[in-house]
């Protein structure tokens, strides 16, 4: 059965699962996020279904590789289920972040899924075509083979909704060349295939219409008896399917200026340097500055704090820190206000608190690191990395 036929037969299941028969009884698992009307926004049921199936496939010796993709053609995954999080914030006391059980369940399940992909014992190919933002970046980051196309639009735009680059986004951004990660966190700037490939955010570029051909090529592989060789065999398939490297993207072209502006310690100095590009002749830089200037000052400060912290922490430690910070965000006003302005009332006029970069101090940001779990209870993600 082709991927498109699977879509037609499975109706509105939030994730479609398919197993493609290969040679000698070997199979390739295909997981398709199936909510094209929300650009495959990642919901709690989707996370649970994916995590359960990935665990089952990991234990199946005849299944040799996994492919993640999104239905609809426009997006792999444009982020998380912000409507559900908004409802959870309205239903929970603002003075008790831990009381938001729905948010706890979502972030714990999502982060466990992301961590599982990072540590998965078999090749995971992520077909990151179209929009890849927020929660979609979390799924993509841990894949062993990250494939982008000419339609890929990769970004972590959480500054526009009062959050921060979570799903190990702070871990990823902190490991880019100094200043580059800070710029992306502060501006939510979108990257295409060329920049993703250059900065190690993707591994291969393929034609946007090439997924079916890739699946057929994987099915035709004479898989080695040693599972340790399967990733090398996937590399060979992708070598045959990939397209020539794209032209340098805007992040590459402006890398010198961006590093000069953002590779510094001072939060306010970085903000002033980005703001100075508001009328830049290059529309990409001007748009990045405009997004920063209209975004949440608190989000920028929190991103600045978390990136500095993640640079010296493990992946598991970063997920634990992000879980705590995300729950705090659900109780603070900006995340709720950002979703309201963008998705609920759609007036695009959020009222941020703190309202200025000067008021978003380093001391203010420390509240997002305060432990939340009840006394004597371990962190919900304490077992990651154990």
Secondary structure, 3 states (H helix, E strand, C coil): CCHHHHHHHHCCCCEEEEEEECHHHCEEEEEEECCHHHCCCECHHHHHHHHHHHHHHHCCCCEEEEEEEECCCCEEECCECHHHHHHHHHCCCCCCHHHCHHHHHHHHHHHHHHHHHHCCCCEEEEEECCEEECHHHHHHHCCCEEEECCCCEEECCHHHCCCCCCCCHHHHHCCCCCCHHHHHHHHCCCECHHHHHHCCCCCEEECCCCHHHHHHHHHCCCCCCCHHHHHHHHHHHHHHHECCCCCCCHHHHCHHHHHHHHCCCCHHHHHHHHHCCCCCCCHHHHHHHHHHHHCCHHHHHHHHHHHHHHCCCCHHHHHHHHHHHHHHHHHCHHHHHHHHHHHHCCCCCCCCCCCCCCCCCHHHHHHHHCCCCCCCCCCCCCCCCC
